[in-house]
């Protein structure tokens, strides 16, 4: 994915996060691995977009999203993802 991708930014829990949305259909949320960004999951997004509305998110501290205010654990990232889903009204993603 190039720097010119059609990405969006949203403020969630006081942090600015980059995300993208592709396709239409049932919602699917794709999360990158540790140390990566949405560029790493772009092939997955492209493969699922013909059959689903695919959301990809740069988690805090990765890609072009803000750094968290202190080191985060799994629970912090889980709460952030849940708040992101609430903000975009993503219900029951695969």
N, CA, C and O of each residue as an XYZ file, in Angstrom:
376
protein
N       0.858     -1.169      0.000
C       0.000      0.000      0.000
C       0.892      1.214      0.000
O       1.875      1.265      0.739
N       0.573      2.166     -0.795
C       1.411      3.352     -0.914
C       0.996      4.427      0.062
O      -0.042      4.334      0.716
N       1.841      5.467      0.149
C       1.543      6.590      1.043
C       0.256      7.294      0.631
O      -0.337      8.004      1.443
N      -0.188      7.116     -0.606
C      -1.388      7.781     -1.081
C      -2.664      6.989     -0.860
O      -3.689      7.288     -1.473
N      -2.620      5.982      0.007
C      -3.811      5.177      0.229
C      -4.958      6.029      0.752
O      -4.742      7.090      1.338
N      -6.159      5.561      0.536
C      -7.353      6.281      0.984
C      -7.602      5.948      2.454
O      -8.513      5.190      2.787
N      -6.781      6.525      3.320
C      -6.895      6.271      4.755
C      -7.648      7.406      5.422
O      -7.765      8.507      4.885
N      -8.146      7.110      6.588
C      -8.877      8.078      7.402
C      -8.214      8.140      8.775
O      -7.433      7.265      9.146
N      -8.536      9.173      9.504
C      -8.064      9.310     10.881
C      -9.263      9.534     11.780
O     -10.241     10.174     11.392
N      -9.174      8.997     12.989
C     -10.243      9.138     13.970
C      -9.603      9.291     15.348
O      -8.556      8.703     15.621
N     -10.231     10.073     16.204
C      -9.781     10.194     17.587
C     -10.550      9.185     18.436
O     -11.779      9.202     18.485
N      -9.804      8.310     19.101
C     -10.384      7.277     19.953
C      -9.628      7.298     21.279
O      -8.406      7.156     21.310
N     -10.355      7.472     22.348
C      -9.761      7.474     23.686
C      -8.582      8.442     23.779
O      -7.576      8.156     24.428
N      -8.726      9.589     23.118
C      -7.707     10.628     23.179
C      -6.513     10.419     22.268
O      -5.547     11.178     22.342
N      -6.556      9.412     21.414
C      -5.461      9.150     20.483
C      -5.962      9.221     19.050
O      -7.077      8.794     18.747
N      -5.130      9.763     18.174
C      -5.457      9.826     16.744
C      -4.989      8.525     16.103
O      -3.822      8.149     16.213
N      -5.912      7.844     15.434
C      -5.603      6.554     14.821
C      -5.926      6.586     13.336
O      -6.927      7.163     12.911
N      -5.054      5.950     12.554
C      -5.280      5.820     11.114
C      -5.986      4.499     10.849
O      -5.672      3.477     11.460
N      -6.949      4.533      9.925
C      -7.641      3.307      9.540
C      -8.065      3.411      8.088
O      -8.027      4.490      7.497
N      -8.465      2.297      7.519
C      -9.010      2.279      6.165
C     -10.226      1.375      6.141
O     -10.387      0.486      6.978
N     -11.080      1.627      5.155
C     -12.284      0.819      4.945
C     -12.357      0.500      3.460
O     -12.188      1.385      2.621
N     -12.609     -0.760      3.136
C     -12.757     -1.184      1.748
C     -13.920     -2.175      1.650
O     -14.222     -2.896      2.601
N     -14.556     -2.194      0.492
C     -15.559     -3.197      0.176
C     -16.936     -2.920      0.741
O     -17.216     -1.844      1.269
N     -17.796     -3.936      0.613
C     -19.150     -3.866      1.157
C     -19.592     -5.277      1.518
O     -19.138     -6.268      0.946
N     -20.479     -5.325      2.474
C     -20.950     -6.612      2.968
C     -20.782     -6.678      4.474
O     -20.646     -5.643      5.127
N     -20.790     -7.881      5.037
C     -20.654     -8.015      6.482
C     -19.300     -7.449      6.949
O     -18.315     -7.520      6.215
N     -19.255     -6.894      8.159
C     -18.010     -6.283      8.616
C     -16.944     -7.301      9.007
O     -17.228     -8.329      9.622
N     -15.711     -6.979      8.630
C     -14.535     -7.756      9.021
C     -13.501     -6.756      9.524
O     -13.238     -5.744      8.873
N     -12.924     -7.040     10.673
C     -11.880     -6.198     11.238
C     -10.561     -6.945     11.121
O     -10.430     -8.065     11.614
N      -9.573     -6.316     10.460
C      -8.259     -6.919     10.259
C      -7.245     -6.117     11.077
O      -7.122     -4.902     10.919
N      -6.528     -6.816     11.949
C      -5.514     -6.173     12.783
C      -4.130     -6.671     12.382
O      -3.929     -7.861     12.142
N      -3.195     -5.754     12.313
C      -1.815     -6.115     11.972
C      -1.112     -6.744     13.169
O      -1.596     -6.663     14.298
N       0.009     -7.359     12.917
C       0.819     -7.943     13.975
C       1.700     -6.908     14.654
O       1.730     -5.741     14.263
N       2.406     -7.351     15.667
C       3.278     -6.480     16.451
C       4.370     -5.892     15.557
O       5.020     -6.606     14.794
N       4.557     -4.578     15.669
C       5.593     -3.899     14.913
C       5.220     -3.605     13.477
O       6.075     -3.164     12.708
N       3.982     -3.828     13.086
C       3.557     -3.644     11.695
C       2.562     -2.489     11.593
O       2.448     -1.668     12.503
N       1.855     -2.441     10.485
C       0.864     -1.392     10.219
C      -0.162     -1.933      9.228
O      -0.091     -3.096      8.831
N      -1.115     -1.092      8.829
C      -2.137     -1.561      7.892
C      -1.537     -1.925      6.531
O      -2.141     -2.684      5.774
N      -0.357     -1.390      6.218
C       0.290     -1.795      4.968
C       0.552     -3.303      4.949
O       0.470     -3.933      3.895
N       0.863     -3.872      6.095
C       1.167     -5.304      6.181
C      -0.048     -6.176      5.892
O       0.098     -7.309      5.433
N      -1.244     -5.659      6.154
C      -2.452     -6.470      5.959
C      -3.219     -6.092      4.692
O      -4.314     -6.600      4.450
N      -2.643     -5.199      3.883
C      -3.353     -4.756      2.685
C      -3.745     -5.908      1.760
O      -4.850     -5.878      1.219
N      -2.895     -6.927      1.548
C      -3.336     -8.044      0.703
C      -4.574     -8.754      1.262
O      -5.421     -9.210      0.494
N      -4.683     -8.850      2.568
C      -5.861     -9.459      3.193
C      -7.085     -8.580      2.954
O      -8.160     -9.070      2.610
N      -6.904     -7.278      3.142
C      -8.005     -6.329      2.915
C      -8.495     -6.448      1.477
O      -9.697     -6.549      1.231
N      -7.568     -6.436      0.536
C      -7.941     -6.532     -0.876
C      -8.641     -7.836     -1.214
O      -9.564     -7.854     -2.027
N      -8.210     -8.924     -0.597
C      -8.832    -10.217     -0.853
C     -10.237    -10.341     -0.293
O     -11.083    -11.021     -0.874
N     -10.491     -9.681      0.841
C     -11.811     -9.771      1.475
C     -12.805     -8.708      0.983
O     -14.016     -8.893      1.106
N     -12.310     -7.616      0.436
C     -13.175     -6.494      0.048
C     -14.298     -6.866     -0.923
O     -15.364     -6.256     -0.842
N     -14.129     -7.822     -1.831
C     -15.250     -8.166     -2.709
C     -16.448     -8.782     -1.994
O     -17.550     -8.801     -2.542
N     -16.245     -9.290     -0.769
C     -17.343     -9.976     -0.079
C     -17.659     -9.402      1.298
O     -18.562     -9.892      1.977
N     -16.927     -8.370      1.720
C     -17.120     -7.837      3.073
C     -16.729     -6.363      3.131
O     -16.006     -5.863      2.269
N     -17.217     -5.682      4.156
C     -16.714     -4.351      4.475
C     -15.545     -4.573      5.414
O     -15.726     -5.017      6.548
N     -14.352     -4.265      4.945
C     -13.128     -4.590      5.672
C     -12.557     -3.321      6.294
O     -12.337     -2.317      5.616
N     -12.323     -3.392      7.594
C     -11.713     -2.304      8.345
C     -10.310     -2.747      8.743
O     -10.129     -3.851      9.257
N      -9.315     -1.889      8.507
C      -7.949     -2.141      8.970
C      -7.517     -0.921      9.770
O      -7.825      0.215      9.406
N      -6.810     -1.163     10.850
C      -6.491     -0.129     11.823
C      -5.014     -0.175     12.175
O      -4.465     -1.247     12.427
N      -4.360      1.000     12.193
C      -3.031      1.104     12.791
C      -3.238      1.212     14.294
O      -3.781      2.205     14.779
N      -2.811      0.203     15.026
C      -2.942      0.248     16.478
C      -2.063      1.360     17.051
O      -1.064      1.725     16.430
N      -2.406      1.903     18.211
C      -1.603      2.964     18.810
C      -0.132      2.548     18.942
O       0.193      1.458     19.414
N       0.739      3.463     18.505
C       2.165      3.207     18.548
C       2.712      2.576     17.283
O       3.915      2.331     17.190
N       1.850      2.304     16.297
C       2.263      1.668     15.058
C       1.740      2.453     13.868
O       0.764      3.196     13.977
N       2.406      2.278     12.719
C       1.981      2.977     11.514
C       1.920      4.469     11.749
O       2.874      5.074     12.237
N       0.790      5.057     11.398
C       0.623      6.508     11.556
C      -0.330      6.876     12.687
O      -0.855      7.988     12.719
N      -0.552      5.958     13.604
C      -1.375      6.264     14.777
C      -0.488      6.822     15.891
O       0.714      6.559     15.941
N      -1.111      7.598     16.782
C      -0.383      8.184     17.907
C       0.195      7.108     18.817
O      -0.303      5.984     18.884
N       1.260      7.488     19.514
C       1.815      6.631     20.564
C       0.897      6.680     21.780
O       0.341      7.737     22.079
N       0.724      5.568     22.487
C      -0.024      5.640     23.739
C       0.787      6.440     24.765
O       2.005      6.556     24.630
N       0.127      6.988     25.781
C       0.825      7.841     26.746
C       1.844      7.104     27.614
O       2.753      7.726     28.163
N       1.700      5.791     27.740
C       2.647      4.952     28.469
C       2.605      3.570     27.813
O       1.710      3.302     27.011
N       3.547      2.695     28.137
C       3.486      1.355     27.535
C       2.150      0.671     27.831
O       1.642      0.721     28.951
N       1.599      0.037     26.805
C       0.312     -0.636     26.927
C       0.489     -2.144     26.976
O       1.453     -2.704     26.454
N      -0.486     -2.781     27.627
C      -0.593     -4.230     27.641
C      -1.756     -4.657     26.763
O      -2.414     -3.835     26.127
N      -1.990     -5.948     26.744
C      -3.054     -6.520     25.917
C      -4.411     -5.894     26.244
O      -5.187     -5.590     25.338
N      -4.698     -5.704     27.522
C      -5.997     -5.149     27.918
C      -6.201     -3.738     27.374
O      -7.313     -3.374     26.993
N      -5.127     -2.941     27.336
C      -5.226     -1.582     26.801
C      -5.555     -1.605     25.311
O      -6.408     -0.851     24.843
N      -4.870     -2.479     24.572
C      -5.149     -2.579     23.137
C      -6.557     -3.111     22.891
O      -7.235     -2.664     21.965
N      -6.997     -4.054     23.703
C      -8.364     -4.586     23.558
C      -9.378     -3.482     23.783
O     -10.342     -3.367     23.025
N      -9.180     -2.671     24.807
C     -10.108     -1.575     25.094
C     -10.102     -0.553     23.961
O     -11.147     -0.005     23.612
N      -8.940     -0.299     23.394
C      -8.853      0.643     22.278
C      -9.614      0.118     21.064
O     -10.376      0.858     20.441
N      -9.411     -1.156     20.727
C     -10.107     -1.741     19.576
C     -11.616     -1.713     19.805
O     -12.370     -1.407     18.882
N     -12.061     -2.023     20.999
C     -13.498     -1.971     21.305
C     -14.024     -0.550     21.149
O     -15.112     -0.357     20.606
N     -13.279      0.448     21.612
C     -13.704      1.848     21.475
C     -13.705      2.272     20.009
O     -14.584      3.026     19.591
N     -12.741      1.804     19.222
C     -12.703      2.075     17.789
C     -13.950      1.508     17.120
O     -14.596      2.187     16.322
N     -14.286      0.263     17.447
C     -15.479     -0.356     16.880
C     -16.735      0.412     17.272
O     -17.622      0.606     16.440
N     -16.824      0.848     18.515
C     -17.971      1.648     18.959
C     -18.061      2.950     18.181
O     -19.141      3.340     17.739
N     -16.926      3.628     18.012
C     -16.899      4.918     17.320
C     -17.375      4.801     15.874
O     -18.040      5.702     15.364
N     -17.038      3.698     15.214
C     -17.452      3.502     13.825
C     -18.718      2.664     13.700
O     -19.151      2.347     12.592
N     -19.312      2.306     14.841
C     -20.525      1.492     14.861
C     -20.349      0.176     14.123
O     -21.220     -0.247     13.362
N     -19.209     -0.466     14.358
C     -18.918     -1.780     13.791
C     -19.472     -2.816     14.762
O     -19.023     -2.921     15.903
N     -20.444     -3.569     14.294
C     -21.081     -4.565     15.156
C     -20.758     -5.973     14.675
O     -20.888     -6.291     13.493
N     -20.340     -6.796     15.607
C     -20.109     -8.212     15.383
C     -19.233     -8.496     14.161
O     -19.647     -9.224     13.259
N     -18.025     -7.923     14.127
C     -17.162     -8.217     12.962
C     -16.628     -9.629     13.004
O     -16.538    -10.249     14.064
N     -16.280    -10.119     11.851
C     -15.647    -11.449     11.757
C     -14.167    -11.304     12.008
O     -13.436    -12.294     11.979
